[in-house]
Amino acid sequence: MTSAVLDKAKIATTAGNITAYSFSAQTGEFTGSSEEFLAIGVGLPAGSTDITPGAVAEGCVAVFTGSEWEQKEDHRGKTVYSTADLSALTVDYIGPLKDGFVAIEPATPYDKWNGSAWVTDAESQHVAAVQDAQALRQQHIDTAMSSISVIQLKLQAGRTLNDEEKNRLDQVLDYIDAINAIDLSSAPNITWPTQPA
């Protein structure tokens, strides 16, 4: 079978077969090829060209610009991270990563991008650990206080406590004192006392 011959406007001047290289109307991305028969006066199917995209490098995609194919980075489907707030985003576009995004995942919520790598901001990490320890200390105290609420009610009502209740009250108050005595600046390396049974 003869090959089609096209003029400058890509209209067949000689009937025949031709390979049409299709591309997406939205992105220009190469979508495949097909053998087409063109009669005289007929052009290529819409969204195609007779120019071959050639071999495409790994991690790239061929994109038709209207006159030629260009290789563009293809990160679609990959997760990238904002260097401003560490938020994750799935790439849904062709081309290089947008400014302010990198493909390297931060190791901690306290990482900062230094231009080439994530670096953990130890001060921010420590401040957060101290805040967590403060909240945990309050949780331990609240749990302990809740465990002696009946004893407190008896004392408020002027009732006398039996020896078991007095011992329980002393144990819980000692426990609360021990919790309050902890230096939270050593967070997260804190060993909490065991709550009385």
CYANA upper distance limits for C-alpha pairs under 8 A (distance plus 0.5 A):
  1 MET  CA     16 GLY  CA      7.38
  1 MET  CA     17 ASN  CA      7.65
  2 THR  CA     15 ALA  CA      8.09
  2 THR  CA     16 GLY  CA      5.58
  2 THR  CA     17 ASN  CA      6.91
  3 SER  CA     14 THR  CA      8.39
  3 SER  CA     15 ALA  CA      7.73
  3 SER  CA     16 GLY  CA      5.03
  3 SER  CA     17 ASN  CA      5.25
  3 SER  CA     18 ILE  CA      6.47
  4 ALA  CA     12 ALA  CA      6.69
  4 ALA  CA     13 THR  CA      7.95
  4 ALA  CA     14 THR  CA      5.80
  4 ALA  CA     15 ALA  CA      5.45
  4 ALA  CA     16 GLY  CA      4.39
  4 ALA  CA     17 ASN  CA      5.67
  4 ALA  CA     18 ILE  CA      6.21
  4 ALA  CA     37 PHE  CA      8.07
  4 ALA  CA     38 LEU  CA      6.91
  5 VAL  CA     12 ALA  CA      5.95
  5 VAL  CA     13 THR  CA      6.08
  5 VAL  CA     14 THR  CA      5.44
  5 VAL  CA     15 ALA  CA      7.48
  5 VAL  CA     16 GLY  CA      7.95
  6 LEU  CA     10 LYS  CA      5.52
  6 LEU  CA     11 ILE  CA      5.60
  6 LEU  CA     12 ALA  CA      4.84
  6 LEU  CA     13 THR  CA      6.09
  6 LEU  CA     14 THR  CA      7.67
  6 LEU  CA     43 GLY  CA      8.49
  7 ASP  CA     11 ILE  CA      6.02
  7 ASP  CA     12 ALA  CA      6.95
  7 ASP  CA     13 THR  CA      6.91
 10 LYS  CA     43 GLY  CA      6.25
 10 LYS  CA     44 LEU  CA      7.33
 11 ILE  CA     40 ILE  CA      8.05
 11 ILE  CA     41 GLY  CA      6.15
 11 ILE  CA     42 VAL  CA      5.93
 11 ILE  CA     43 GLY  CA      4.76
 11 ILE  CA     44 LEU  CA      7.67
 12 ALA  CA     38 LEU  CA      6.84
 12 ALA  CA     39 ALA  CA      7.03
 12 ALA  CA     40 ILE  CA      5.42
 12 ALA  CA     41 GLY  CA      5.75
 12 ALA  CA     42 VAL  CA      6.01
 12 ALA  CA     43 GLY  CA      6.48
 13 THR  CA     40 ILE  CA      5.73
 13 THR  CA     41 GLY  CA      6.84
 14 THR  CA     39 ALA  CA      7.77
 14 THR  CA     40 ILE  CA      6.04
 15 ALA  CA     37 PHE  CA      7.90
 15 ALA  CA     38 LEU  CA      5.98
 15 ALA  CA     39 ALA  CA      4.96
 15 ALA  CA     40 ILE  CA      5.47
 16 GLY  CA     37 PHE  CA      5.93
 16 GLY  CA     38 LEU  CA      6.03
 16 GLY  CA     39 ALA  CA      7.12
 17 ASN  CA     35 GLU  CA      7.04
 17 ASN  CA     36 GLU  CA      5.95
 17 ASN  CA     37 PHE  CA      4.82
 17 ASN  CA     38 LEU  CA      6.67
 18 ILE  CA     35 GLU  CA      6.19
 18 ILE  CA     36 GLU  CA      5.85
 18 ILE  CA     37 PHE  CA      6.87
 18 ILE  CA     38 LEU  CA      7.81
 18 ILE  CA     50 ASP  CA      7.92
 19 THR  CA     33 SER  CA      7.10
 19 THR  CA     34 SER  CA      6.14
 19 THR  CA     35 GLU  CA      5.08
 19 THR  CA     36 GLU  CA      6.63
 19 THR  CA     50 ASP  CA      6.77
 20 ALA  CA     33 SER  CA      5.99
 20 ALA  CA     34 SER  CA      5.89
 20 ALA  CA     35 GLU  CA      6.73
 20 ALA  CA     36 GLU  CA      7.09
 20 ALA  CA     44 LEU  CA      7.41
 20 ALA  CA     45 PRO  CA      8.08
 20 ALA  CA     48 SER  CA      6.26
 20 ALA  CA     49 THR  CA      6.06
 20 ALA  CA     50 ASP  CA      5.66
 20 ALA  CA     51 ILE  CA      8.43
 21 TYR  CA     30 PHE  CA      7.70
 21 TYR  CA     31 THR  CA      8.17
 21 TYR  CA     32 GLY  CA      6.48
 21 TYR  CA     33 SER  CA      4.90
 21 TYR  CA     34 SER  CA      7.26
 21 TYR  CA     48 SER  CA      5.63
 21 TYR  CA     49 THR  CA      5.74
 21 TYR  CA     50 ASP  CA      6.52
 21 TYR  CA     51 ILE  CA      7.43
 21 TYR  CA     52 THR  CA      6.99
 21 TYR  CA     53 PRO  CA      8.13
 22 SER  CA     30 PHE  CA      6.41
 22 SER  CA     31 THR  CA      5.96
 22 SER  CA     32 GLY  CA      5.93
 22 SER  CA     33 SER  CA      6.26
 22 SER  CA     34 SER  CA      8.43
 22 SER  CA     47 GLY  CA      6.13
 22 SER  CA     48 SER  CA      4.55
 22 SER  CA     49 THR  CA      7.05
 23 PHE  CA     27 THR  CA      8.36
 23 PHE  CA     28 GLY  CA      5.65
 23 PHE  CA     29 GLU  CA      5.58
 23 PHE  CA     30 PHE  CA      4.83
 23 PHE  CA     31 THR  CA      5.55
 23 PHE  CA     32 GLY  CA      7.77
 23 PHE  CA     47 GLY  CA      6.07
 23 PHE  CA     48 SER  CA      6.39
 23 PHE  CA     63 VAL  CA      7.99
 23 PHE  CA     64 PHE  CA      7.33
 24 SER  CA     28 GLY  CA      5.20
 24 SER  CA     29 GLU  CA      5.72
 24 SER  CA     30 PHE  CA      7.11
 24 SER  CA     31 THR  CA      6.98
 24 SER  CA     47 GLY  CA      7.23
 25 ALA  CA     47 GLY  CA      6.78
 27 THR  CA     63 VAL  CA      7.76
 27 THR  CA     94 ILE  CA      8.17
 28 GLY  CA     63 VAL  CA      5.36
 28 GLY  CA     64 PHE  CA      5.43
 28 GLY  CA     65 THR  CA      7.25
 29 GLU  CA     61 VAL  CA      7.28
 29 GLU  CA     62 ALA  CA      6.27
 29 GLU  CA     63 VAL  CA      4.83
 29 GLU  CA     64 PHE  CA      6.91
 30 PHE  CA     53 PRO  CA      8.01
 30 PHE  CA     61 VAL  CA      7.84
 30 PHE  CA     62 ALA  CA      6.05
 30 PHE  CA     63 VAL  CA      6.43
 30 PHE  CA     64 PHE  CA      7.60
 38 LEU  CA     42 VAL  CA      6.26
 38 LEU  CA     43 GLY  CA      7.39
 38 LEU  CA     44 LEU  CA      7.95
 44 LEU  CA     48 SER  CA      7.00
 44 LEU  CA     49 THR  CA      7.24
 44 LEU  CA     50 ASP  CA      8.25
 51 ILE  CA     68 GLU  CA      7.71
 51 ILE  CA     69 TRP  CA      8.40
 52 THR  CA     69 TRP  CA      8.36
 53 PRO  CA     62 ALA  CA      6.74
 53 PRO  CA     69 TRP  CA      6.06
 53 PRO  CA     70 GLU  CA      8.46
 56 VAL  CA     60 CYS  CA      6.91
 56 VAL  CA     61 VAL  CA      6.82
 56 VAL  CA     62 ALA  CA      6.93
 56 VAL  CA     71 GLN  CA      7.27
 57 ALA  CA     61 VAL  CA      8.09
 57 ALA  CA     71 GLN  CA      8.15
 59 GLY  CA     73 GLU  CA      6.52
 59 GLY  CA     74 ASP  CA      6.03
 59 GLY  CA     75 HIS  CA      7.61
 60 CYS  CA     71 GLN  CA      6.47
 60 CYS  CA     72 LYS  CA      5.74
 60 CYS  CA     73 GLU  CA      4.84
 60 CYS  CA     74 ASP  CA      5.33
 61 VAL  CA     71 GLN  CA      6.03
 61 VAL  CA     72 LYS  CA      5.96
 61 VAL  CA     73 GLU  CA      6.91
 61 VAL  CA     74 ASP  CA      6.44
 61 VAL  CA     94 ILE  CA      8.45
 62 ALA  CA     69 TRP  CA      6.47
 62 ALA  CA     70 GLU  CA      6.07
 62 ALA  CA     71 GLN  CA      5.16
 62 ALA  CA     72 LYS  CA      6.92
 63 VAL  CA     69 TRP  CA      5.85
 63 VAL  CA     70 GLU  CA      5.72
 63 VAL  CA     71 GLN  CA      6.70
 63 VAL  CA     72 LYS  CA      7.34
 64 PHE  CA     68 GLU  CA      6.16
 64 PHE  CA     69 TRP  CA      4.88
 64 PHE  CA     70 GLU  CA      6.83
 65 THR  CA     69 TRP  CA      6.63
 65 THR  CA     70 GLU  CA      7.60
 72 LYS  CA     94 ILE  CA      7.36
 72 LYS  CA     95 GLY  CA      5.82
 72 LYS  CA     96 PRO  CA      7.99
 73 GLU  CA     94 ILE  CA      6.89
 73 GLU  CA     95 GLY  CA      5.12
 73 GLU  CA     96 PRO  CA      5.97
 74 ASP  CA     93 TYR  CA      8.14
 74 ASP  CA     94 ILE  CA      5.67
 74 ASP  CA     95 GLY  CA      6.27
 74 ASP  CA     96 PRO  CA      7.82
 75 HIS  CA     91 VAL  CA      6.68
 75 HIS  CA     92 ASP  CA      8.32
 75 HIS  CA     93 TYR  CA      8.00
 75 HIS  CA     94 ILE  CA      7.34
 75 HIS  CA     95 GLY  CA      7.87
 75 HIS  CA     96 PRO  CA      8.05
 75 HIS  CA     97 LEU  CA      8.00
 76 ARG  CA     90 THR  CA      7.79
 76 ARG  CA     91 VAL  CA      5.20
 76 ARG  CA     92 ASP  CA      5.43
 76 ARG  CA     93 TYR  CA      6.43
 76 ARG  CA     94 ILE  CA      7.19
 77 GLY  CA     90 THR  CA      6.20
 77 GLY  CA     91 VAL  CA      5.91
 77 GLY  CA     92 ASP  CA      6.88
 78 LYS  CA     90 THR  CA      6.05
 78 LYS  CA     91 VAL  CA      6.15
 78 LYS  CA    103 ALA  CA      8.40
 79 THR  CA     88 ALA  CA      6.86
 79 THR  CA     89 LEU  CA      6.02
 79 THR  CA     90 THR  CA      5.00
 79 THR  CA     91 VAL  CA      6.82
 79 THR  CA    103 ALA  CA      7.15
 80 VAL  CA     88 ALA  CA      6.17
 80 VAL  CA     89 LEU  CA      5.86
 80 VAL  CA     90 THR  CA      6.80
 80 VAL  CA     91 VAL  CA      7.48
 80 VAL  CA    101 PHE  CA      6.55
 80 VAL  CA    102 VAL  CA      5.90
 80 VAL  CA    103 ALA  CA      5.00
 80 VAL  CA    104 ILE  CA      7.52
 80 VAL  CA    105 GLU  CA      7.81
 81 TYR  CA     86 LEU  CA      5.92
 81 TYR  CA     87 SER  CA      6.04
 81 TYR  CA     88 ALA  CA      5.11
 81 TYR  CA     89 LEU  CA      6.75
 81 TYR  CA    101 PHE  CA      5.73
 81 TYR  CA    102 VAL  CA      5.87
 81 TYR  CA    103 ALA  CA      6.75
 81 TYR  CA    104 ILE  CA      7.56
 81 TYR  CA    105 GLU  CA      6.90
 81 TYR  CA    106 PRO  CA      8.22
 82 SER  CA     86 LEU  CA      5.14
 82 SER  CA     87 SER  CA      5.80
 82 SER  CA     88 ALA  CA      7.05
 82 SER  CA     89 LEU  CA      8.31
 82 SER  CA    100 GLY  CA      6.19
 82 SER  CA    101 PHE  CA      5.06
 82 SER  CA    102 VAL  CA      7.20
 83 THR  CA    100 GLY  CA      5.80
 83 THR  CA    101 PHE  CA      6.21
 83 THR  CA    102 VAL  CA      7.52
 83 THR  CA    112 LYS  CA      7.56
 83 THR  CA    113 TRP  CA      6.12
 84 ALA  CA    100 GLY  CA      7.30
 84 ALA  CA    113 TRP  CA      8.47
 86 LEU  CA    106 PRO  CA      7.58
 86 LEU  CA    109 PRO  CA      7.85
 86 LEU  CA    111 ASP  CA      8.45
 97 LEU  CA    101 PHE  CA      6.84
 97 LEU  CA    102 VAL  CA      7.58
104 ILE  CA    117 ALA  CA      8.37
106 PRO  CA    111 ASP  CA      6.61
106 PRO  CA    118 TRP  CA      6.45
107 ALA  CA    111 ASP  CA      7.36
107 ALA  CA    118 TRP  CA      8.12
107 ALA  CA    120 THR  CA      8.29
108 THR  CA    120 THR  CA      7.38
110 TYR  CA    120 THR  CA      6.09
110 TYR  CA    121 ASP  CA      5.98
110 TYR  CA    122 ALA  CA      7.98
110 TYR  CA    124 SER  CA      6.77
110 TYR  CA    125 GLN  CA      6.16
111 ASP  CA    118 TRP  CA      6.17
111 ASP  CA    119 VAL  CA      5.71
111 ASP  CA    120 THR  CA      4.58
111 ASP  CA    121 ASP  CA      6.12
112 LYS  CA    118 TRP  CA      5.94
112 LYS  CA    119 VAL  CA      5.82
112 LYS  CA    120 THR  CA      6.67
112 LYS  CA    121 ASP  CA      7.01
113 TRP  CA    117 ALA  CA      6.24
113 TRP  CA    118 TRP  CA      5.07
113 TRP  CA    119 VAL  CA      6.78
114 ASN  CA    118 TRP  CA      6.78
114 ASN  CA    119 VAL  CA      7.27
120 THR  CA    125 GLN  CA      8.28
121 ASP  CA    125 GLN  CA      6.73
122 ALA  CA    126 HIS  CA      6.51
123 GLU  CA    127 VAL  CA      6.68
124 SER  CA    128 ALA  CA      6.71
125 GLN  CA    129 ALA  CA      6.72
126 HIS  CA    130 VAL  CA      6.68
126 HIS  CA    187 ALA  CA      7.49
126 HIS  CA    188 PRO  CA      8.10
127 VAL  CA    131 GLN  CA      6.77
128 ALA  CA    132 ASP  CA      6.62
129 ALA  CA    133 ALA  CA      6.62
129 ALA  CA    187 ALA  CA      6.00
129 ALA  CA    188 PRO  CA      5.91
130 VAL  CA    134 GLN  CA      6.66
130 VAL  CA    184 LEU  CA      6.44
130 VAL  CA    185 SER  CA      6.67
130 VAL  CA    186 SER  CA      8.25
130 VAL  CA    187 ALA  CA      5.84
130 VAL  CA    188 PRO  CA      7.49
131 GLN  CA    135 ALA  CA      6.83
132 ASP  CA    136 LEU  CA      6.63
133 ALA  CA    137 ARG  CA      6.45
133 ALA  CA    184 LEU  CA      6.93
133 ALA  CA    187 ALA  CA      7.00
133 ALA  CA    188 PRO  CA      7.67
134 GLN  CA    138 GLN  CA      6.82
134 GLN  CA    184 LEU  CA      7.65
135 ALA  CA    139 GLN  CA      6.71
136 LEU  CA    140 HIS  CA      6.68
137 ARG  CA    141 ILE  CA      6.74
137 ARG  CA    179 ILE  CA      7.17
137 ARG  CA    180 ASN  CA      8.16
138 GLN  CA    142 ASP  CA      6.51
139 GLN  CA    143 THR  CA      6.63
140 HIS  CA    144 ALA  CA      6.65
140 HIS  CA    179 ILE  CA      8.42
141 ILE  CA    145 MET  CA      6.54
141 ILE  CA    176 ILE  CA      6.55
141 ILE  CA    179 ILE  CA      8.14
142 ASP  CA    146 SER  CA      6.55
143 THR  CA    147 SER  CA      6.83
144 ALA  CA    148 ILE  CA      7.36
144 ALA  CA    172 VAL  CA      6.83
144 ALA  CA    176 ILE  CA      7.78
144 ALA  CA    195 GLN  CA      7.89
145 MET  CA    149 SER  CA      6.79
145 MET  CA    172 VAL  CA      8.24
148 ILE  CA    152 GLN  CA      6.74
148 ILE  CA    168 ARG  CA      8.32
148 ILE  CA    169 LEU  CA      7.22
148 ILE  CA    172 VAL  CA      8.12
149 SER  CA    153 LEU  CA      6.66
150 VAL  CA    154 LYS  CA      6.78
151 ILE  CA    155 LEU  CA      6.85
151 ILE  CA    161 LEU  CA      8.08
151 ILE  CA    165 GLU  CA      7.30
151 ILE  CA    169 LEU  CA      7.83
152 GLN  CA    156 GLN  CA      6.67
153 LEU  CA    157 ALA  CA      6.67
154 LYS  CA    158 GLY  CA      6.84
154 LYS  CA    159 ARG  CA      5.72
154 LYS  CA    160 THR  CA      7.82
154 LYS  CA    161 LEU  CA      7.93
155 LEU  CA    159 ARG  CA      6.09
155 LEU  CA    160 THR  CA      7.53
155 LEU  CA    161 LEU  CA      8.02
161 LEU  CA    165 GLU  CA      6.25
161 LEU  CA    166 LYS  CA      6.58
162 ASN  CA    166 LYS  CA      6.75
163 ASP  CA    167 ASN  CA      6.60
164 GLU  CA    168 ARG  CA      6.63
165 GLU  CA    169 LEU  CA      6.54
166 LYS  CA    170 ASP  CA      6.64
167 ASN  CA    171 GLN  CA      6.60
168 ARG  CA    172 VAL  CA      6.70
169 LEU  CA    173 LEU  CA      6.58
170 ASP  CA    174 ASP  CA      6.49
171 GLN  CA    175 TYR  CA      6.60
171 GLN  CA    196 PRO  CA      6.94
172 VAL  CA    176 ILE  CA      6.69
172 VAL  CA    195 GLN  CA      8.05
172 VAL  CA    196 PRO  CA      6.88
173 LEU  CA    177 ASP  CA      6.63
174 ASP  CA    178 ALA  CA      6.63
175 TYR  CA    179 ILE  CA      6.75
175 TYR  CA    193 PRO  CA      7.59
175 TYR  CA    194 THR  CA      8.30
175 TYR  CA    195 GLN  CA      7.02
175 TYR  CA    196 PRO  CA      7.76
176 ILE  CA    180 ASN  CA      6.65
177 ASP  CA    181 ALA  CA      6.63
178 ALA  CA    182 ILE  CA      7.16
178 ALA  CA    193 PRO  CA      7.52
179 ILE  CA    192 TRP  CA      7.54
179 ILE  CA    193 PRO  CA      7.38
184 LEU  CA    190 ILE  CA      7.91
186 SER  CA    190 ILE  CA      6.97
